[in-house]
Amino acid sequence: MSQTIVSFAVTDAVKDGQTQSISTTVALAVGVLAIFFWLTVRQPLLAIIAVGPTFLVLISVLGTMALLDIPYTIVTSIITALSIGIGVDYTIHVIHRYREEYGRRRDPEQAAVRTLATTGSALLGSALTTGLGIGVLIASPLLASQQFAITAAITILYSLIFSILVVPPAMTIWGAYQNVRLRSNLQRMAEDLDSEIEAVYQRRNPSLPPGNGMR
């Protein structure tokens, strides 16, 4: 009896530790990706777009587990932690593809369409093969293996769904913001150039009233 109690206590302690480590892992992922995006494209805020969908994946996976009566055990808690790596991997692919498409035409909406048509289909194939590979464990006689396979499959599914449904719209907003910044910078440069030209006219023609140099 005492051994059973100790076993349950150890199991609960391990599950609690894994649950707490999820928040730490998410924070580390944001930090690492912020540094990565800053070093590569000088856009550290892209880390939020990359990691943000992970929260939706975790919530959806845990909710689906509750609906399917899959207990939150040591085995299933592992896959919820792995969902961070799986989900971020998909979102990074979408983000990089979007930036490539956006850089060609600077059209936010068209870049999203092209991203979904190319990387979206590639991610679909990757998710299907990975899901089927892990899904083989559903035929295992061990209940823990079956639960792990089901949890892994729904994790991959939700990671694919949210990377496709959340990241392209978020990147479209990012692209529109980049266009606004570009137009603002160009307008400021034009105003500075007008001011410089006006100053040159004034130096050469001091008798002219201000503003005549630009007419």
PAFILUM-59576 format. One record per atom (N, C-alpha, C): x, y, z; residue in one letter. Coordinates in nm, 2 decimals. Layout:
BEGIN
X / Y / Z / a
...
# end
This chain:
BEGIN
0.08 / -0.12 / 0.00 / m
0.00 / 0.00 / 0.00 / m
0.09 / 0.13 / 0.00 / m
0.19 / 0.12 / 0.09 / s
0.28 / 0.24 / 0.09 / s
0.35 / 0.26 / -0.04 / s
0.39 / 0.15 / -0.11 / q
0.46 / 0.17 / -0.24 / q
0.37 / 0.23 / -0.34 / q
0.24 / 0.20 / -0.33 / t
0.14 / 0.26 / -0.43 / t
0.13 / 0.40 / -0.40 / t
0.12 / 0.44 / -0.28 / i
0.11 / 0.58 / -0.24 / i
0.24 / 0.66 / -0.29 / i
0.35 / 0.60 / -0.27 / v
0.48 / 0.66 / -0.31 / v
0.48 / 0.68 / -0.46 / v
0.43 / 0.57 / -0.53 / s
0.43 / 0.58 / -0.68 / s
0.34 / 0.69 / -0.73 / s
0.22 / 0.70 / -0.67 / f
0.13 / 0.81 / -0.71 / f
0.19 / 0.95 / -0.68 / f
0.26 / 0.96 / -0.56 / a
0.32 / 1.09 / -0.53 / a
0.43 / 1.12 / -0.62 / a
0.51 / 1.03 / -0.66 / v
0.62 / 1.05 / -0.76 / v
0.56 / 1.09 / -0.89 / v
0.46 / 1.02 / -0.93 / t
0.40 / 1.05 / -1.06 / t
0.34 / 1.19 / -1.07 / t
0.27 / 1.23 / -0.96 / d
0.22 / 1.36 / -0.95 / d
0.33 / 1.47 / -0.95 / d
0.44 / 1.44 / -0.88 / a
0.55 / 1.54 / -0.88 / a
0.61 / 1.55 / -1.01 / a
0.62 / 1.44 / -1.08 / v
0.68 / 1.45 / -1.22 / v
0.59 / 1.53 / -1.31 / v
0.46 / 1.51 / -1.30 / k
0.36 / 1.58 / -1.39 / k
0.36 / 1.73 / -1.36 / k
0.37 / 1.76 / -1.23 / d
0.37 / 1.90 / -1.19 / d
0.50 / 1.97 / -1.24 / d
0.61 / 1.90 / -1.23 / g
0.73 / 1.95 / -1.28 / g
0.73 / 1.97 / -1.43 / g
0.67 / 1.88 / -1.51 / q
0.66 / 1.89 / -1.65 / q
0.57 / 2.01 / -1.69 / q
0.46 / 2.02 / -1.61 / t
0.37 / 2.13 / -1.64 / t
0.43 / 2.27 / -1.62 / t
0.51 / 2.28 / -1.51 / q
0.57 / 2.41 / -1.49 / q
0.68 / 2.43 / -1.59 / q
0.74 / 2.33 / -1.64 / s
0.85 / 2.35 / -1.74 / s
0.80 / 2.40 / -1.87 / s
0.67 / 2.38 / -1.90 / i
0.61 / 2.42 / -2.02 / i
0.62 / 2.57 / -2.03 / i
0.58 / 2.64 / -1.93 / s
0.58 / 2.79 / -1.93 / s
0.73 / 2.84 / -1.94 / s
0.82 / 2.77 / -1.88 / t
0.96 / 2.81 / -1.89 / t
1.01 / 2.78 / -2.03 / t
0.97 / 2.67 / -2.09 / t
1.01 / 2.64 / -2.23 / t
0.95 / 2.75 / -2.33 / t
0.83 / 2.79 / -2.31 / v
0.77 / 2.89 / -2.39 / v
0.85 / 3.02 / -2.38 / v
0.88 / 3.06 / -2.26 / a
0.95 / 3.19 / -2.24 / a
1.09 / 3.18 / -2.30 / a
1.16 / 3.06 / -2.29 / l
1.29 / 3.05 / -2.35 / l
1.28 / 3.05 / -2.51 / l
1.17 / 2.99 / -2.56 / a
1.15 / 2.99 / -2.70 / a
1.13 / 3.13 / -2.76 / a
1.05 / 3.21 / -2.68 / v
1.04 / 3.35 / -2.73 / v
1.17 / 3.42 / -2.72 / v
1.25 / 3.40 / -2.62 / g
1.37 / 3.47 / -2.61 / g
1.47 / 3.43 / -2.71 / g
1.48 / 3.30 / -2.74 / v
1.58 / 3.25 / -2.84 / v
1.54 / 3.30 / -2.98 / v
1.41 / 3.29 / -3.01 / l
1.36 / 3.33 / -3.14 / l
1.37 / 3.48 / -3.16 / l
1.35 / 3.56 / -3.05 / a
1.37 / 3.71 / -3.06 / a
1.51 / 3.74 / -3.10 / a
1.61 / 3.67 / -3.04 / i
1.75 / 3.69 / -3.07 / i
1.77 / 3.65 / -3.21 / i
1.72 / 3.54 / -3.25 / f
1.74 / 3.48 / -3.39 / f
1.69 / 3.58 / -3.49 / f
1.56 / 3.63 / -3.47 / f
1.50 / 3.71 / -3.57 / f
1.57 / 3.85 / -3.57 / f
1.62 / 3.89 / -3.46 / w
1.69 / 4.02 / -3.46 / w
1.83 / 4.01 / -3.53 / w
1.90 / 3.90 / -3.51 / l
2.02 / 3.88 / -3.58 / l
2.01 / 3.86 / -3.73 / l
1.90 / 3.80 / -3.77 / t
1.88 / 3.76 / -3.91 / t
1.81 / 3.87 / -3.99 / t
1.70 / 3.92 / -3.94 / v
1.62 / 4.02 / -4.01 / v
1.59 / 4.14 / -3.94 / v
1.65 / 4.16 / -3.82 / r
1.63 / 4.28 / -3.74 / r
1.48 / 4.30 / -3.70 / r
1.41 / 4.19 / -3.68 / q
1.26 / 4.19 / -3.65 / q
1.24 / 4.10 / -3.53 / q
1.28 / 4.14 / -3.41 / p
1.26 / 4.05 / -3.29 / p
1.12 / 4.02 / -3.26 / p
1.02 / 4.11 / -3.29 / l
0.88 / 4.09 / -3.26 / l
0.82 / 3.97 / -3.34 / l
0.89 / 3.93 / -3.44 / l
0.84 / 3.81 / -3.51 / l
0.84 / 3.69 / -3.42 / l
0.91 / 3.69 / -3.32 / a
0.91 / 3.58 / -3.22 / a
0.78 / 3.56 / -3.16 / a
0.70 / 3.67 / -3.14 / i
0.57 / 3.65 / -3.08 / i
0.48 / 3.58 / -3.18 / i
0.49 / 3.62 / -3.31 / i
0.40 / 3.55 / -3.41 / i
0.44 / 3.41 / -3.42 / i
0.57 / 3.37 / -3.40 / a
0.61 / 3.23 / -3.41 / a
0.56 / 3.15 / -3.29 / a
0.57 / 3.21 / -3.17 / v
0.53 / 3.13 / -3.05 / v
0.39 / 3.14 / -3.01 / v
0.32 / 3.25 / -3.05 / g
0.19 / 3.28 / -3.01 / g
0.09 / 3.16 / -3.03 / g
0.09 / 3.11 / -3.16 / p
0.00 / 3.00 / -3.18 / p
0.02 / 2.88 / -3.09 / p
0.13 / 2.86 / -3.03 / t
0.16 / 2.75 / -2.94 / t
0.06 / 2.74 / -2.83 / t
0.03 / 2.86 / -2.78 / f
-0.07 / 2.86 / -2.67 / f
-0.20 / 2.81 / -2.71 / f
-0.25 / 2.84 / -2.83 / l
-0.37 / 2.79 / -2.89 / l
-0.36 / 2.64 / -2.91 / l
-0.25 / 2.59 / -2.95 / v
-0.23 / 2.45 / -2.97 / v
-0.24 / 2.38 / -2.83 / v
-0.17 / 2.43 / -2.73 / l
-0.17 / 2.36 / -2.60 / l
-0.32 / 2.36 / -2.54 / l
-0.39 / 2.47 / -2.55 / i
-0.52 / 2.48 / -2.50 / i
-0.61 / 2.38 / -2.57 / i
-0.60 / 2.37 / -2.71 / s
-0.68 / 2.28 / -2.79 / s
-0.65 / 2.14 / -2.76 / s
-0.52 / 2.11 / -2.74 / v
-0.48 / 1.97 / -2.71 / v
-0.54 / 1.92 / -2.58 / v
-0.52 / 2.01 / -2.48 / l
-0.57 / 1.97 / -2.34 / l
-0.72 / 1.96 / -2.34 / l
-0.79 / 2.05 / -2.42 / g
-0.94 / 2.04 / -2.43 / g
-0.98 / 1.91 / -2.50 / g
-0.91 / 1.88 / -2.60 / t
-0.95 / 1.75 / -2.68 / t
-0.92 / 1.63 / -2.59 / t
-0.81 / 1.63 / -2.52 / m
-0.78 / 1.52 / -2.43 / m
-0.90 / 1.50 / -2.32 / m
-0.95 / 1.61 / -2.27 / a
-1.06 / 1.61 / -2.18 / a
-1.18 / 1.55 / -2.24 / a
-1.21 / 1.59 / -2.37 / l
-1.33 / 1.54 / -2.44 / l
-1.32 / 1.39 / -2.47 / l
-1.19 / 1.34 / -2.50 / l
-1.17 / 1.20 / -2.53 / l
-1.14 / 1.12 / -2.40 / l
-1.15 / 1.18 / -2.29 / d
-1.12 / 1.11 / -2.16 / d
-0.98 / 1.05 / -2.16 / d
-0.89 / 1.13 / -2.21 / i
-0.75 / 1.09 / -2.21 / i
-0.68 / 1.15 / -2.09 / i
-0.64 / 1.08 / -1.99 / p
-0.58 / 1.14 / -1.87 / p
-0.45 / 1.21 / -1.89 / p
-0.42 / 1.31 / -1.81 / y
-0.30 / 1.39 / -1.82 / y
-0.19 / 1.31 / -1.74 / y
-0.12 / 1.22 / -1.80 / t
-0.02 / 1.14 / -1.73 / t
0.12 / 1.18 / -1.77 / t
0.22 / 1.11 / -1.72 / i
0.35 / 1.14 / -1.75 / i
0.38 / 1.13 / -1.90 / i
0.32 / 1.03 / -1.96 / v
0.34 / 1.00 / -2.11 / v
0.27 / 1.11 / -2.19 / v
0.15 / 1.15 / -2.16 / t
0.08 / 1.25 / -2.24 / t
0.13 / 1.39 / -2.21 / t
0.18 / 1.41 / -2.09 / s
0.24 / 1.54 / -2.06 / s
0.36 / 1.57 / -2.15 / s
0.43 / 1.46 / -2.19 / i
0.55 / 1.48 / -2.27 / i
0.51 / 1.53 / -2.40 / i
0.41 / 1.49 / -2.46 / i
0.37 / 1.53 / -2.60 / i
0.32 / 1.68 / -2.59 / i
0.26 / 1.72 / -2.48 / t
0.22 / 1.86 / -2.47 / t
0.34 / 1.95 / -2.47 / t
0.45 / 1.90 / -2.41 / a
0.57 / 1.98 / -2.41 / a
0.63 / 1.98 / -2.55 / a
0.62 / 1.86 / -2.62 / l
0.68 / 1.86 / -2.75 / l
0.60 / 1.94 / -2.85 / l
0.47 / 1.97 / -2.82 / s
0.39 / 2.05 / -2.91 / s
0.45 / 2.19 / -2.93 / s
0.53 / 2.24 / -2.83 / i
0.60 / 2.37 / -2.85 / i
0.69 / 2.36 / -2.96 / i
0.78 / 2.25 / -2.96 / g
0.87 / 2.24 / -3.07 / g
0.81 / 2.21 / -3.21 / g
0.70 / 2.13 / -3.21 / i
0.63 / 2.10 / -3.33 / i
0.56 / 2.22 / -3.39 / i
0.49 / 2.30 / -3.30 / g
0.42 / 2.41 / -3.35 / g
0.51 / 2.53 / -3.40 / g
0.62 / 2.55 / -3.32 / v
0.71 / 2.66 / -3.36 / v
0.78 / 2.63 / -3.49 / v
0.81 / 2.50 / -3.51 / d
0.87 / 2.46 / -3.63 / d
0.79 / 2.50 / -3.75 / d
0.66 / 2.47 / -3.74 / y
0.57 / 2.50 / -3.85 / y
0.56 / 2.65 / -3.87 / y
0.54 / 2.73 / -3.76 / t
0.52 / 2.87 / -3.78 / t
0.65 / 2.94 / -3.83 / t
0.77 / 2.89 / -3.80 / i
0.89 / 2.95 / -3.85 / i
0.89 / 2.93 / -4.00 / i
0.86 / 2.82 / -4.05 / h
0.85 / 2.79 / -4.20 / h
0.76 / 2.89 / -4.27 / h
0.64 / 2.91 / -4.21 / v
0.54 / 3.00 / -4.27 / v
0.60 / 3.14 / -4.27 / v
0.66 / 3.19 / -4.16 / i
0.71 / 3.32 / -4.15 / i
0.82 / 3.35 / -4.25 / i
0.91 / 3.26 / -4.26 / h
1.02 / 3.28 / -4.36 / h
0.97 / 3.28 / -4.50 / h
0.87 / 3.19 / -4.53 / r
0.82 / 3.19 / -4.67 / r
0.74 / 3.32 / -4.70 / r
0.67 / 3.37 / -4.60 / y
0.59 / 3.49 / -4.62 / y
0.69 / 3.61 / -4.64 / y
0.79 / 3.62 / -4.57 / r
0.89 / 3.72 / -4.59 / r
0.95 / 3.72 / -4.73 / r
0.97 / 3.60 / -4.78 / e
1.03 / 3.59 / -4.91 / e
0.93 / 3.64 / -5.02 / e
0.80 / 3.60 / -5.00 / e
0.70 / 3.64 / -5.10 / e
0.67 / 3.79 / -5.08 / e
0.67 / 3.84 / -4.96 / y
0.65 / 3.98 / -4.94 / y
0.76 / 4.07 / -5.00 / y
0.88 / 4.02 / -4.99 / g
0.99 / 4.09 / -5.04 / g
0.99 / 4.11 / -5.19 / g
0.92 / 4.02 / -5.26 / r
0.92 / 4.03 / -5.41 / r
0.82 / 4.14 / -5.46 / r
0.71 / 4.15 / -5.39 / r
0.61 / 4.25 / -5.44 / r
0.56 / 4.35 / -5.34 / r
0.60 / 4.33 / -5.21 / r
0.55 / 4.41 / -5.10 / r
0.40 / 4.42 / -5.10 / r
0.33 / 4.31 / -5.14 / d
0.19 / 4.30 / -5.13 / d
0.15 / 4.21 / -5.02 / d
0.10 / 4.26 / -4.91 / p
0.08 / 4.17 / -4.79 / p
-0.02 / 4.06 / -4.82 / p
-0.13 / 4.09 / -4.89 / e
-0.24 / 3.99 / -4.91 / e
-0.19 / 3.89 / -5.01 / e
-0.13 / 3.93 / -5.11 / q
-0.08 / 3.83 / -5.21 / q
0.03 / 3.75 / -5.16 / q
0.11 / 3.80 / -5.07 / a
0.22 / 3.72 / -5.01 / a
0.16 / 3.61 / -4.92 / a
0.05 / 3.64 / -4.85 / a
-0.02 / 3.54 / -4.77 / a
-0.08 / 3.43 / -4.86 / a
-0.14 / 3.46 / -4.97 / v
-0.19 / 3.37 / -5.06 / v
-0.08 / 3.28 / -5.12 / v
0.03 / 3.33 / -5.16 / r
0.14 / 3.26 / -5.21 / r
0.20 / 3.17 / -5.11 / r
0.21 / 3.21 / -4.98 / t
0.26 / 3.13 / -4.87 / t
0.18 / 3.01 / -4.85 / t
0.05 / 3.03 / -4.85 / l
-0.04 / 2.92 / -4.82 / l
-0.04 / 2.82 / -4.94 / l
-0.02 / 2.87 / -5.06 / a
-0.02 / 2.78 / -5.18 / a
0.11 / 2.70 / -5.19 / a
0.22 / 2.75 / -5.13 / t
0.35 / 2.68 / -5.14 / t
0.38 / 2.61 / -5.00 / t
0.42 / 2.68 / -4.90 / t
0.46 / 2.63 / -4.78 / t
0.34 / 2.56 / -4.71 / t
0.22 / 2.61 / -4.73 / g
0.10 / 2.55 / -4.67 / g
0.08 / 2.40 / -4.71 / g
0.10 / 2.38 / -4.84 / s
0.08 / 2.24 / -4.89 / s
0.20 / 2.15 / -4.85 / s
0.32 / 2.21 / -4.84 / a
0.43 / 2.13 / -4.79 / a
0.42 / 2.09 / -4.64 / a
0.37 / 2.18 / -4.56 / l
0.34 / 2.15 / -4.42 / l
0.23 / 2.05 / -4.41 / l
0.13 / 2.05 / -4.49 / l
0.03 / 1.95 / -4.49 / l
0.09 / 1.81 / -4.51 / l
0.17 / 1.80 / -4.61 / g
0.23 / 1.67 / -4.64 / g
0.32 / 1.63 / -4.53 / g
0.40 / 1.72 / -4.47 / s
0.48 / 1.68 / -4.35 / s
0.40 / 1.64 / -4.24 / s
0.29 / 1.71 / -4.21 / a
0.21 / 1.67 / -4.09 / a
0.14 / 1.54 / -4.11 / a
0.10 / 1.51 / -4.24 / l
0.03 / 1.38 / -4.26 / l
0.13 / 1.26 / -4.24 / l
0.25 / 1.28 / -4.29 / t
0.35 / 1.17 / -4.28 / t
0.39 / 1.15 / -4.14 / t
0.41 / 1.26 / -4.06 / t
0.45 / 1.25 / -3.92 / t
0.34 / 1.19 / -3.84 / t
0.21 / 1.24 / -3.87 / g
0.10 / 1.19 / -3.79 / g
0.07 / 1.04 / -3.82 / g
0.09 / 1.00 / -3.94 / l
0.07 / 0.86 / -3.97 / l
0.18 / 0.77 / -3.91 / l
0.30 / 0.83 / -3.91 / g
0.41 / 0.75 / -3.85 / g
0.39 / 0.73 / -3.70 / g
0.35 / 0.83 / -3.63 / i
0.32 / 0.81 / -3.49 / i
0.19 / 0.74 / -3.46 / i
0.10 / 0.76 / -3.56 / g
-0.04 / 0.70 / -3.54 / g
-0.03 / 0.55 / -3.54 / g
0.08 / 0.49 / -3.59 / v
0.09 / 0.34 / -3.58 / v
0.08 / 0.29 / -3.44 / v
0.12 / 0.37 / -3.35 / l
0.12 / 0.33 / -3.21 / l
-0.02 / 0.31 / -3.15 / l
-0.12 / 0.36 / -3.23 / i
-0.26 / 0.33 / -3.18 / i
-0.29 / 0.19 / -3.18 / i
-0.23 / 0.11 / -3.27 / a
-0.25 / -0.04 / -3.27 / a
-0.17 / -0.11 / -3.16 / a
-0.10 / -0.04 / -3.08 / s
-0.02 / -0.10 / -2.97 / s
-0.12 / -0.16 / -2.86 / s
-0.08 / -0.27 / -2.81 / p
-0.17 / -0.33 / -2.70 / p
-0.16 / -0.25 / -2.57 / p
-0.06 / -0.16 / -2.56 / l
-0.04 / -0.08 / -2.44 / l
-0.13 / 0.04 / -2.44 / l
-0.21 / 0.06 / -2.34 / l
-0.30 / 0.18 / -2.34 / l
-0.22 / 0.31 / -2.34 / l
-0.11 / 0.31 / -2.27 / a
-0.02 / 0.43 / -2.26 / a
0.03 / 0.47 / -2.40 / a
0.07 / 0.37 / -2.48 / s
0.11 / 0.40 / -2.61 / s
0.00 / 0.45 / -2.70 / s
-0.12 / 0.39 / -2.69 / q
-0.23 / 0.44 / -2.76 / q
-0.27 / 0.58 / -2.73 / q
-0.26 / 0.62 / -2.60 / q
-0.29 / 0.75 / -2.56 / q
-0.19 / 0.85 / -2.61 / q
-0.06 / 0.81 / -2.61 / f
0.05 / 0.89 / -2.66 / f
0.03 / 0.92 / -2.81 / f
-0.01 / 0.81 / -2.89 / a
-0.03 / 0.83 / -3.03 / a
-0.14 / 0.92 / -3.06 / a
-0.25 / 0.91 / -2.99 / i
-0.37 / 1.00 / -3.01 / i
-0.33 / 1.14 / -2.98 / i
-0.27 / 1.16 / -2.87 / t
-0.23 / 1.29 / -2.83 / t
-0.13 / 1.35 / -2.93 / t
-0.04 / 1.27 / -2.97 / a
0.06 / 1.33 / -3.07 / a
-0.01 / 1.36 / -3.20 / a
-0.10 / 1.28 / -3.24 / a
-0.17 / 1.31 / -3.37 / a
-0.25 / 1.44 / -3.36 / a
-0.32 / 1.46 / -3.25 / i
-0.40 / 1.58 / -3.24 / i
-0.31 / 1.70 / -3.22 / i
-0.20 / 1.68 / -3.16 / t
-0.10 / 1.79 / -3.15 / t
-0.05 / 1.84 / -3.28 / t
-0.01 / 1.74 / -3.37 / i
0.03 / 1.77 / -3.50 / i
-0.08 / 1.84 / -3.58 / i
-0.20 / 1.79 / -3.57 / l
-0.31 / 1.85 / -3.64 / l
-0.34 / 1.99 / -3.60 / l
-0.34 / 2.02 / -3.47 / y
-0.36 / 2.15 / -3.42 / y
-0.25 / 2.25 / -3.46 / y
-0.13 / 2.20 / -3.45 / s
-0.01 / 2.28 / -3.49 / s
-0.02 / 2.32 / -3.64 / s
-0.06 / 2.23 / -3.72 / l
-0.08 / 2.26 / -3.87 / l
-0.19 / 2.36 / -3.88 / l
-0.30 / 2.34 / -3.82 / i
-0.42 / 2.43 / -3.84 / i
-0.39 / 2.57 / -3.79 / i
-0.33 / 2.58 / -3.67 / f
-0.31 / 2.72 / -3.62 / f
-0.19 / 2.79 / -3.70 / f
-0.09 / 2.71 / -3.74 / s
0.01 / 2.78 / -3.82 / s
-0.04 / 2.83 / -3.95 / s
-0.14 / 2.77 / -4.01 / i
-0.20 / 2.81 / -4.13 / i
-0.31 / 2.92 / -4.11 / i
-0.39 / 2.91 / -4.00 / l
-0.50 / 3.00 / -3.98 / l
-0.45 / 3.13 / -3.91 / l
-0.35 / 3.12 / -3.83 / v
-0.31 / 3.23 / -3.74 / v
-0.19 / 3.31 / -3.80 / v
-0.09 / 3.24 / -3.85 / v
0.03 / 3.31 / -3.89 / v
0.02 / 3.39 / -4.01 / v
-0.04 / 3.34 / -4.12 / p
-0.06 / 3.43 / -4.24 / p
-0.13 / 3.56 / -4.21 / p
-0.25 / 3.56 / -4.14 / p
-0.32 / 3.69 / -4.11 / p
-0.23 / 3.78 / -4.03 / p
-0.16 / 3.72 / -3.93 / a
-0.07 / 3.80 / -3.85 / a
0.04 / 3.86 / -3.93 / a
0.10 / 3.78 / -4.02 / m
0.20 / 3.83 / -4.11 / m
0.15 / 3.94 / -4.21 / m
0.02 / 3.92 / -4.25 / t
-0.04 / 4.02 / -4.34 / t
-0.04 / 4.16 / -4.27 / t
-0.08 / 4.16 / -4.14 / i
-0.08 / 4.28 / -4.06 / i
0.06 / 4.34 / -4.05 / i
0.16 / 4.25 / -4.03 / w
0.30 / 4.29 / -4.02 / w
0.34 / 4.35 / -4.15 / w
0.30 / 4.29 / -4.27 / g
0.34 / 4.34 / -4.40 / g
0.28 / 4.48 / -4.42 / g
0.15 / 4.49 / -4.38 / a
0.09 / 4.62 / -4.40 / a
0.16 / 4.73 / -4.32 / a
0.20 / 4.69 / -4.20 / y
0.27 / 4.79 / -4.11 / y
0.40 / 4.82 / -4.17 / y
0.47 / 4.73 / -4.23 / q
0.60 / 4.76 / -4.30 / q
0.58 / 4.86 / -4.42 / q
0.47 / 4.84 / -4.49 / n
0.44 / 4.93 / -4.60 / n
0.41 / 5.07 / -4.55 / n
0.34 / 5.08 / -4.43 / v
0.32 / 5.22 / -4.37 / v
0.45 / 5.28 / -4.33 / v
0.53 / 5.20 / -4.27 / r
0.66 / 5.25 / -4.23 / r
0.75 / 5.30 / -4.35 / r
0.74 / 5.22 / -4.46 / l
0.82 / 5.26 / -4.58 / l
0.76 / 5.39 / -4.63 / l
0.63 / 5.40 / -4.65 / r
0.57 / 5.53 / -4.70 / r
0.61 / 5.65 / -4.61 / r
0.60 / 5.62 / -4.48 / s
0.63 / 5.73 / -4.39 / s
0.78 / 5.77 / -4.40 / s
0.87 / 5.68 / -4.41 / n
1.01 / 5.71 / -4.43 / n
1.04 / 5.79 / -4.56 / n
0.97 / 5.74 / -4.67 / l
0.99 / 5.81 / -4.80 / l
0.93 / 5.95 / -4.79 / l
0.82 / 5.97 / -4.73 / q
0.76 / 6.10 / -4.72 / q
0.85 / 6.19 / -4.64 / q
0.91 / 6.14 / -4.53 / r
1.00 / 6.22 / -4.45 / r
1.13 / 6.25 / -4.53 / r
1.18 / 6.16 / -4.61 / m
1.29 / 6.19 / -4.69 / m
1.26 / 6.29 / -4.79 / m
1.14 / 6.28 / -4.85 / a
1.10 / 6.38 / -4.95 / a
1.09 / 6.52 / -4.89 / a
1.04 / 6.53 / -4.77 / e
1.03 / 6.66 / -4.70 / e
1.16 / 6.71 / -4.66 / e
1.25 / 6.62 / -4.62 / d
1.39 / 6.67 / -4.59 / d
1.46 / 6.72 / -4.71 / d
1.44 / 6.65 / -4.83 / l
1.50 / 6.69 / -4.95 / l
1.45 / 6.82 / -5.00 / l
1.31 / 6.85 / -4.98 / d
1.26 / 6.98 / -5.02 / d
1.32 / 7.09 / -4.93 / d
1.34 / 7.06 / -4.80 / s
1.39 / 7.16 / -4.72 / s
1.54 / 7.19 / -4.76 / s
1.61 / 7.09 / -4.79 / e
1.75 / 7.11 / -4.84 / e
1.76 / 7.19 / -4.97 / e
1.67 / 7.16 / -5.06 / i
1.66 / 7.24 / -5.19 / i
1.62 / 7.38 / -5.16 / i
1.53 / 7.40 / -5.07 / e
1.48 / 7.54 / -5.04 / e
1.60 / 7.61 / -4.97 / e
1.68 / 7.55 / -4.89 / a
1.79 / 7.61 / -4.82 / a
1.89 / 7.66 / -4.92 / a
1.92 / 7.57 / -5.03 / v
2.01 / 7.60 / -5.13 / v
1.97 / 7.72 / -5.21 / v
1.84 / 7.73 / -5.25 / y
1.79 / 7.84 / -5.32 / y
1.80 / 7.97 / -5.24 / y
1.77 / 7.96 / -5.11 / q
1.78 / 8.08 / -5.02 / q
1.92 / 8.13 / -5.01 / q
2.02 / 8.04 / -5.01 / r
2.16 / 8.08 / -5.00 / r
2.20 / 8.15 / -5.13 / r
2.16 / 8.10 / -5.24 / r
2.20 / 8.16 / -5.37 / r
2.12 / 8.28 / -5.40 / r
1.99 / 8.29 / -5.35 / n
1.91 / 8.41 / -5.38 / n
1.85 / 8.46 / -5.25 / n
1.93 / 8.52 / -5.17 / p
1.88 / 8.57 / -5.04 / p
1.77 / 8.67 / -5.05 / p
1.76 / 8.74 / -5.17 / s
1.65 / 8.84 / -5.18 / s
1.52 / 8.78 / -5.20 / s
1.51 / 8.65 / -5.24 / l
1.38 / 8.59 / -5.26 / l
1.31 / 8.56 / -5.13 / l
1.18 / 8.57 / -5.12 / p
1.11 / 8.54 / -4.99 / p
1.11 / 8.38 / -4.98 / p
1.10 / 8.33 / -4.85 / p
1.10 / 8.19 / -4.83 / p
0.99 / 8.12 / -4.91 / p
1.02 / 8.01 / -4.97 / g
0.92 / 7.93 / -5.04 / g
0.92 / 7.95 / -5.19 / g
0.98 / 8.06 / -5.24 / n
0.99 / 8.08 / -5.38 / n
1.08 / 7.99 / -5.45 / n
1.18 / 7.93 / -5.38 / g
1.27 / 7.84 / -5.44 / g
1.21 / 7.72 / -5.49 / g
1.09 / 7.67 / -5.43 / m
1.03 / 7.55 / -5.47 / m
0.92 / 7.57 / -5.57 / m
0.90 / 7.69 / -5.62 / r
0.79 / 7.72 / -5.71 / r
0.84 / 7.72 / -5.85 / r
# end
